[in-house]
Amino acid sequence: MTADGSADVRVLIADDHPIVRDGLVALLTSVPGFDVVARCASGHEAVREAVLQAPDVAIIDLQMPDGDGFEATKELARVAPNVAVLVLTMHADDRSVFAAMRSGARGYLVKGATQDEILGAISAVARGEAIFGPAVARRVLAFFASGPAAPDALPFPELTAREREILDLLAAGLPNAAIGVRLSLAAKTVANTVSTIFAKLQVAGRAEAIVRARDAGMGRPGPG
C-alpha cells in the first residue's frame, strides 16, 4: 500500500538473465508502490505466472528461450488482457519496436534506461498509458514523419533472419531436406525452426504458412 492509500502496482518480471531480473527486483523493492509477484526466465513461464498471479504489469524481454517476448506478449493479450506489457530489451530497431507494438505491448524501453524512466514507465502502463523510452520515441516519430514503409520493409518482423530465410524457401516449394542442403543445416534444425515459424505466425501447418508467405511476396525463385 502506498502512502496515499492506493494499492501497490503488481509486477511480473520476465528476463532470462538473472542479473537483469535481480536488478529489477532490487529496484522495485527499494521504493514504495511496487510489488514483485513473479520472476520468470522464459516466455512460457511468464504467461503461466501472469495467469496465476494476475499482475498489473509484465516487464518482458524480447529474446528469451522457450517462447520469446513477441510470443509471450501476443499470448498475454489473449489469456490475460488486463496485464499491461512493458518491453525492456536491448533491441531498438524498427522491426522489433513495431512487432512488439503489434503484439500488444503498451510500453517499450531499451536496457540502459534510467531507474526513474523504468519506474515511470511501469506506473504509466499500469494507468493504461502508452510509454516509450526517448530513443524509441524518436524512432516512432521518425516512422510517422517518413511514412509507413520502413518497419514493413521485410515481411514478418517477428521472425529472425534465419527463420525468414527458411520461410522463403518453404514458400518456394522446397521440402525440409532440400532446405537443409541449401542452407547447410541439419534436418532436425530445419524441422525445429519450421515449427518455431508456425508458432510465431500462428498458422496450423505448412500449407497455411506457404500461403501467408506468398501473399507477402516471398518464395520467388532465386539463383541456383
N, C-alpha and C positions, 0 to 999 in steps of 0.2 A: 504494500500500500504506500502510495506517495504521500508527501506532506500535505497536499491539498485534498487527500481522501480518495483520489481516483485509484483504480486498480493498476497494478504493475502491467507493463507490456510483456506478454509471454513470448519467449523467443526460442526458436529451434535453430541450431547451427549445424550446417552440413558442409564439411570440407574434409578431404582425405588426408590433409596434412595436420598432424597432431599439434604442431607449433601454432598454426593458424587457429585451430579450434581452441587451444588453451589460451591464446592471446585474446580472443574474443570473449571467452568466458571471464577471464580476469578483468577485462574492460567493463563488461556488463554487470559484474558483481561488485565493482568498485564505486558505482553510482546508484542512487536510488531510482526506482521507477521501472526496473527491468528484472525479469525472472527467467533464467535459462532453464527450459523444461526438457530439452533433449539435445544430445550431441551425436552427430551421425558422420559416418565416413564414406557413405555411398548414396547414390540417388534412390535406390530401392529402400534403403533403411530410412532415408528422410521421409519418403511417402508414408511408410508404415508408421513411423513415430508421429508424423503430423496427424494422422487419423486417430491415433491413440491419445495423444497429448493435447490436441486442439490448440496449438499456439496461435498468437495473433500474427506473428511474423516468422517467416522461414528465411534465414540467410543461406543462400545456395551458391556454391562454387559451380562453374560450368564444366570443368574437367574433373570427373570422378569415375572410379570403377563401378561396375555393377549398376549401370543406369546413370548416365551423365546428367548435368544440370538442366539441359534442354528437356530431356525426357521427364525428369522429376517435376519440372515446372508445369509441363503440359498435364501430367497426371494429377498434380495437386489442384490444378484448375478444375479437373473433373471430379475428384473424390473429396476435396477439401477446399471448396471455392472461397470460404471465409478466411483462409490463410493468405496473407499478403506476402508475395515472394520478393525479396531483395537480393539481387545477384551481387556477389562480391567475388571478383575474378581478376586474373592477370590480363585478360583479353579486352582490348578496347577497339578492335577493328569493326568496321561497319557491319560485316556479316554476323558477327557474334552479337552485337548490340541489337540489331533488328530481329534476329532469330529469337533472342531471349524475349523481346517485347511481344513478338507474335505468339510465343509460347505462353505468355500470360504474366511475365514479370512486371511488377509495379515500380521497381526501382533498380538502378544499375550503378554500382560503384566499382572502381578499379582498385585492386590491392595497392596500398600506398596512400589511400585516403587517410585523412587525419582522424583522430578519435572523435573530435566534435562532429566531423562530417558523417561518420558511421552512426553515432548516437542520434544525430538529427535525422538521418535517412530512415532509421528504424522507427522513430517516432512519427515521421511523416507518412510512411506507407501504412503504419498502424491506424492512422487517421483517415486512410483512404486516398491519400495524395499520391501522385507520381513524382519520383525524385531521381535525378541523375547527378553524378559527380561532375565537376567542372569540365574535365576532359571529354567525358561522354556527351555532356550537354552541347559542347561546341560541335561535336560530330553530328548530333541530331539536327542542330540549327543549320549546319552546312548542307546536310542532306535536303532539308526542306527549301533551302535557298537555291540549290543547284538542280533540283528535280528528282524524280523517284527512281532513276535508273541505277544509281550506284549500288545499293545493297542487293539488288536483284541481278547484278551482272552475271553471277553464277547461280544456277538453279539449286534448290535445296540447301540453303546455307547451314542447316543443322548438321549436314554430313561433313566428315573430314575430306581432305583432298583424295585420300586413297579410296574412301567409300564412294565418292563421286566418280572416280575413275572406274571402279568396278561396276557401278550402276550404269555408266555409259556403255560398257562392254556388254552388260546384260541386255540393255536396250538395243544393241546392235545384233542380238540374237546368239551370242556366244554362250555355250554351257560352262559350268564351273571349271571343268577340266581345261578347256581352252583358255579361259581367263587366267588360270594358274600358270599355264605355259607362257602366255603373253606377258604376264607381269612377274614371272619367276617367283611365284608364291606356291606354297604347299596347298594341296587340295583342301585340307582341314581349315587352313587360314582363310581361304576363299569362302568356304561354306559358313564359317563363323561370321565373317564380315557381311555376307549376304543376309544372314539372319539379323544382324545389327541394323542393316539398311532397312529391312522390312519393319523392324520395331520403330525406328526413328520416323519413317514415313507413314507408319500406322496403316500398312497395307496387309491384306490377307495372304499374299503369296507372290510368286514370281510374275504371273501374268498381270496382276494389278500394278506391280512396281514398273513393269515394262511400259504399260500404257501411260502411267504418270510421267515416266522419264521421256518418252517420245513426245508427249504433249508439251514438255518443257524444252524440246529441241535437242534432246540427247539421242545417242545411238546412230548418229550419221556415220557413214563409212569413212575410215581414215586410211592412211598409207599402210601398206603391208598386210 
